[in-house]
Structure formats: C-alpha cells, structure tokens
Amino acid sequence: MPRSGPATIAVALHDIEPATFDRCALIRDWLDDHGINRVTLLVIPARDLHPLSDRRPEIAIWLDERRRAGDAIAQHGFQHFRSRPAHWSRPLRPRLHSEAAEFIGLDERETERALDAGRRVLKLAGIEPHGFVAPAYAYTPALRGMLESRFRWWAGSWGLHATGAAASTRTGPAIGLASGTVARRAISPGVLRAATLLAGETLRLDVHPMDLTLPGHMLTLDWVLRHSVKRRRAVTYDELAAAGPV
C-alpha cells in the first residue's frame, strides 16, 4: 500500500570520481551547511579505466565516513562514458545522445561486463553501493533486468525502483540544472525554481560538480535549499526505496 508522510528532499550528488572529488567534497560540506544531513552519493568506479581508489585512495575513506554519517552510496555506471553507437534505427531521445550514456549501444554481454566490473572495483575499495543510477539516466532493457539481482534499488529520471521481494516504484522526477549550451544554462534556473515549488511529497534534486563552477547555478541551488529545508526532511535513496511507493 502507498505510504504518506512528511515532505522530503532527496539530494543526489553525481559524478564522484578522482577528477571531481575536491569539488564534490566541497559541495557535500555546503549541503550540510544548508541543513541537508543526508545525501545519496553517486560514484563512478573507473572514469579513466583505472579504479578510483588507485587514483585517489582518500575517496574510499571519505565515502566510508559519509556512509557512517548517514549518506547512501550508489554505483554510477562504470566509466560514465559512451563507447558504442546505439543500435536503434529510430531517432533517439536527446538524453540518449549524451556522451555519458554509456550503456546505450552495449549488448547483453558488454552490459554485464561493465556493470559487474564497476561493482568489483567499488567492493575492492571497501565501498558497498546499495543502489545504481545509470549515467544520463539512460537505461536499456538488458541493464534494467540485470539490476534486479544486484542492487536494492535503481533510479531513473522519473522514478525510484526498489528491487527484490519489496519491489515497488516511487514516482517523482529528478530535477537539476543544465550545464550544456548557454541557452540551456540560462533557462534551467527558472525551470528548477518552478519545479521546486510544484514538487510533490518528495523533491529529488540532482547536484553536479560542474555546478560549483557556475555562480548562477550555486545561487539557484541556494534558493532551492533555503525554500526546501523549511518544510522538507532530507532523506537518501536508500530510505526512499525502503519506504515503498507513494
């Protein structure tokens, strides 16, 4: 049965890897300063095909500290880079054109290899992710099927999906700021503010390391957080998946 409760905000910090780690750590501290005491951390296992803990051993230590403090950890693809063209003949949705959509174009064997290689890299670093978020939210049928037996949940752009015996879908879009063209960067702050005011029981907010380099983005995120923490409790995707559908 659907459950109802106090309004929540679920912040997901994307693209954690050696090259972005310093910015991600700063953003995480900044979120704490805004009263966001629980965040879902999306970790790229091997951005340049080298395990993240080989490049920056301190990342694993930081992630363990954050987990102990209440944050959740999710695997964010394997390399976060698309290496194969799509096999589909019909026009793709814009999201699936992204260079980050690494699972688009992979066959079942390649999908399984990338998925399991990422899990192995994280586990060898002492990191145990409970969930999975595909780069660019780009999923294939093969990927979705494999996630059912490997993670407690996976998140798409329009919902959070718990797996296993407690399988359920918690609807709600993930919203964030664009970092592509100048026009998209100019429009996205207004869109995000409107989406914040119209959000339902759970506001899913995506934050990226690139946001820290764009003052307009940080001002918009500051506005979103100030308006949200007054009436929303911070939760992780682990907690949302365990709570069931709404």
Secondary structure as the mmCIF struct_conf table of DSSP 4:
data_model
#
loop_
_struct_conf.conf_type_id
_struct_conf.id
_struct_conf.beg_label_comp_id
_struct_conf.beg_label_asym_id
_struct_conf.beg_label_seq_id
_struct_conf.end_label_comp_id
_struct_conf.end_label_asym_id
_struct_conf.end_label_seq_id
BEND BEND1 PRO A 6 PRO A 6
STRN STRN1 THR A 8 ILE A 16
BEND BEND2 GLU A 17 GLU A 17
TURN_TY1_P TURN_TY1_P1 PRO A 18 THR A 20
HELX_RH_AL_P HELX_RH_AL_P1 PHE A 21 ASP A 33
TURN_TY1_P TURN_TY1_P2 HIS A 34 GLY A 35
STRN STRN2 VAL A 39 VAL A 43
BEND BEND3 PRO A 45 PRO A 45
TURN_TY1_P TURN_TY1_P3 ARG A 47 ASP A 48
BEND BEND4 LEU A 49 HIS A 50
HELX_RH_AL_P HELX_RH_AL_P2 LEU A 52 ARG A 55
HELX_RH_AL_P HELX_RH_AL_P3 PRO A 57 ARG A 68
TURN_TY1_P TURN_TY1_P4 ALA A 69 GLY A 70
STRN STRN3 ALA A 72 GLN A 75
BEND BEND5 PHE A 78 PHE A 81
BEND BEND6 ARG A 84 ARG A 84
BEND BEND7 ARG A 90 ARG A 90
HELX_LH_PP_P HELX_LH_PP_P1 PRO A 91 ARG A 93
HELX_RH_3T_P HELX_RH_3T_P1 PRO A 94 HIS A 97
BEND BEND8 SER A 98 SER A 98
TURN_TY1_P TURN_TY1_P5 GLU A 99 ALA A 100
TURN_TY1_P TURN_TY1_P6 GLU A 102 GLY A 105
HELX_RH_AL_P HELX_RH_AL_P4 GLU A 108 LEU A 124
TURN_TY1_P TURN_TY1_P7 ALA A 125 GLY A 126
STRN STRN4 GLY A 131 VAL A 133
HELX_RH_3T_P HELX_RH_3T_P2 PRO A 135 TYR A 137
HELX_RH_AL_P HELX_RH_AL_P5 PRO A 141 LEU A 147
TURN_TY1_P TURN_TY1_P8 GLU A 148 ARG A 150
BEND BEND9 ARG A 152 ARG A 152
STRN STRN5 TRP A 153 GLY A 156
TURN_TY1_P TURN_TY1_P9 SER A 157 TRP A 158
STRN STRN6 GLY A 159 ALA A 162
HELX_RH_3T_P HELX_RH_3T_P3 GLY A 164 ALA A 166
STRN STRN7 SER A 168 THR A 171
STRN STRN8 ALA A 174 ILE A 175
BEND BEND10 GLY A 180 THR A 181
HELX_RH_AL_P HELX_RH_AL_P6 VAL A 182 LEU A 198
BEND BEND11 GLU A 201 GLU A 201
STRN STRN9 THR A 202 VAL A 207
HELX_RH_3T_P HELX_RH_3T_P4 PRO A 209 THR A 213
HELX_RH_AL_P HELX_RH_AL_P7 PRO A 215 SER A 228
TURN_TY1_P TURN_TY1_P10 VAL A 229 ARG A 231
STRN STRN10 ARG A 233 ALA A 234
HELX_RH_AL_P HELX_RH_AL_P8 TYR A 237 ALA A 243
#
